[in-house]
Amino acid sequence: MAAVQLMSCCGRGVAVGTTVYKRIDSSDGLSSGSRVASLVRTSSLKRPAIAPLVQVPARRDAASLTQSSRNGVWCSAVESMAASPATENTLTFSANPAERNEMQEQMLKDLADSDETKRAKTLFNIVFVSAEVAPYSKTGGLGDVCGSLPIALAQRGHRVMVVSPRYMNGVTDDMFEGAFDCQCRVPVTCFGGTQEVAFFHEFRAGVDWVFVDHPSYHRQGTPYGDTRGTFGDNQFRFTLLCHAACEAPLVLALGGYTYGDKCVFVANDWHASLVPVLLASKYRRHGVYVNSRCILNIHNLAHQGVEPATTYSNLGVPQEWYGALEWVFPEWARLHALDKGEAVNHLKGAVVTSDRILTVSQGYAWEITTPEGGCGLDKLLGSRAAVINGITNGVDVDDWSPSTDRFLPASYTAGDLAGKVECKAALQRELGLPVRPDVPLIGFIGRLDYQKGPDMVQEGLAELMTDDVQMVMLGSGDTEMEKWMKWAENHYTDKFRGWVGFSVPVAHRITAGCDILLMPSRFEPCGLNQLYAMRYGTIPVAHATGGLRDTIDNYNPDANNGQGSGTGWTFSPLSKAAMMGCLWGAIFAFRNDKEGWARMQMRGMEKDMSWTRSALQYEQVFEWAMIDPPYAA
Ligand SMILES: Nc1ncnc2c1ncn2[C@@H]1O[C@H](COP(=O)(O)OP(=O)(O)O[C@H]2O[C@H](CO)[C@@H](O)[C@H](O)[C@H]2O)[C@@H](O)[C@H]1O
């Protein structure tokens, strides 16, 4: 067992009503919330070096103690920590928040490398709240994470509930067939009336999957919109979700027992951001949820749920809490002279009121505190740096394993890659490309939007197509980009394919059949496709940002006495020249360094990407959250 040090988390006292600024890019048509595309630039970011630390005996620092209105709660949490042999209660202190944060990251790394036993020593009632959950509803990585991390935590002995909407005509409505009506109706007062929500429940893989039912979730389309664009009432739909999620642990007797009011909530992205606000403003004033904590998990800071200030009174949050969600645009972003720029920002509300904040990689945890990556929230997040951590996502190994993947024509393992050759040939056939094992096949999978950088592919394609290579792009979103993919397909008939749409089976086949996966993301909180690619022996070539920089080790053919090291390539800055230079290097290695390539594939395939590794780190953060008192104004 690794020596795990706990530190005092004294990052509270963030001013409610802090004014922060952001610019809205109104072209956001894919997922709801607002995007701050033009403010995000991470390519040149460098992380600070780890600073030396001073250790002092276990104690709680004075600043936190004076803010603690409930010392009893704090004491019992600490006592339970002391009783837990999973951790050593050595509190470590550094005056500098950046140093404290670096120290926490080191602890999490140590923990991930440790050989923990399967069952957690301290068990929690955990409630995930998310707008999407795979396989029931998925438009991207948020769904993947909320569909698999809860299972890993349940396998470690925790009682885990996941609350998300029951999208009857969404992506996969028949997926909800296994969920039954709990016969429990809850009134939610918001948006000028009382809405009745119902709960459906399925117990699967050790997890209570709870689906909130309301007519606003029944319409056709994705969780966020349809062919006409983003739904106009998403603020209402996700406000309902948050209210319902706060009620679920109290009212649903799942397996005979409610979860009760001692839970750890994990609120994912802006859609779940009212959860910590409601816990603090609505429940704790009545003595409910005083033993609970809420962790905000940021998968994508660019979507914040910004709406006009006048909508605040609709949210069912007490009037005096307006400051928590208050958001003021800078003058240059206002529409006219009378526009005061006043808005509410759901994600900001959660940054202020949650007990701890997580992001899905360590690199991104730091980037969001910088002006380039903070999407206007960097100062506020910086003020909470002492409670921010990054935990790299895992991979659902049941879904994403080349040896068992049901979508592939052939299976393979790190020890025998013959099946991968078959997968490549089958993919080339499926796409109508010449079936040639010798030609490098390059893939791109992802939403066609600013974040994922499909325009970088567009910029580089003409140069790439001068060589003897093949490329396939899978994605949907920006209609101009979709049209361009079709144009490119007609223009480079024997070399390029553009698959417009969302298809999980095709994504699996591209991941397995390609030699190289290109990811020119402008920013990437974690990124799952590079993890899937490495697991499938496909080499990632990616922009060095966020989780991509954290998870891809650059190839060095000369390291380890010529055995080589690394699992792919990353490039910086995000420019056509840097991307193409990197891609040419990868193509050269594919053609001329076959043995080195095979060893690189092997290293990627053998990497431990399991969720168990991340689950251990989540547990540590839950324990840290329990040390401090809950947020209270
Ligand atoms: N057209 C298509 N057809 C089929 N499948 C498709 C598809 N387009 C995308 N996908 C799939 O959707 C998932 C997307 O994963 P990403 O990591 O890119 O997440 P995303 O950016 O949505 O979410 C955010 O949350 C996740 C999870 O935390 C972070 O990894 C990420 O950096 C952050 O931006 C992958 O499983 C991918 O295969």
The ligand as a Gaussian input file, in Angstrom:
#p B3LYP/6-31G(d) Opt

LIG

0 1
 N      -19.201000      10.614000     -34.974000
 C      -18.997000       9.760000     -33.993000
 N      -19.469000       8.505000     -34.071000
 C      -19.273000       7.631000     -33.059000
 N      -18.627000       7.902000     -31.925000
 C      -18.152000       9.143000     -31.818000
 C      -18.303000      10.129000     -32.813000
 N      -17.726000      11.272000     -32.393000
 C      -17.227000      11.001000     -31.176000
 N      -17.483000       9.727000     -30.836000
 C      -17.161000       9.047000     -29.591000
 O      -17.505000       9.913000     -28.513000
 C      -16.483000       9.868000     -27.544000
 C      -15.833000      11.219000     -27.514000
 O      -14.849000      11.244000     -26.552000
 P      -14.005000      12.570000     -26.269000
 O      -12.999000      12.214000     -25.263000
 O      -13.576000      13.157000     -27.562000
 O      -15.132000      13.424000     -25.551000
 P      -15.845000      14.803000     -25.693000
 O      -15.013000      15.820000     -26.338000
 O      -17.175000      14.519000     -26.222000
 O      -16.043000      15.104000     -24.113000
 C      -15.387000      15.745000     -23.052000
 O      -15.411000      14.791000     -21.959000
 C      -14.539000      13.690000     -22.146000
 C      -14.751000      12.769000     -20.961000
 O      -14.286000      13.310000     -19.791000
 C      -13.107000      14.141000     -22.285000
 O      -12.293000      13.016000     -22.563000
 C      -12.984000      15.144000     -23.429000
 O      -11.661000      15.653000     -23.487000
 C      -13.973000      16.271000     -23.237000
 O      -13.935000      17.180000     -24.327000
 C      -15.575000       8.745000     -27.927000
 O      -16.058000       7.550000     -27.396000
 C      -15.701000       8.733000     -29.446000
 O      -15.369000       7.504000     -30.019000

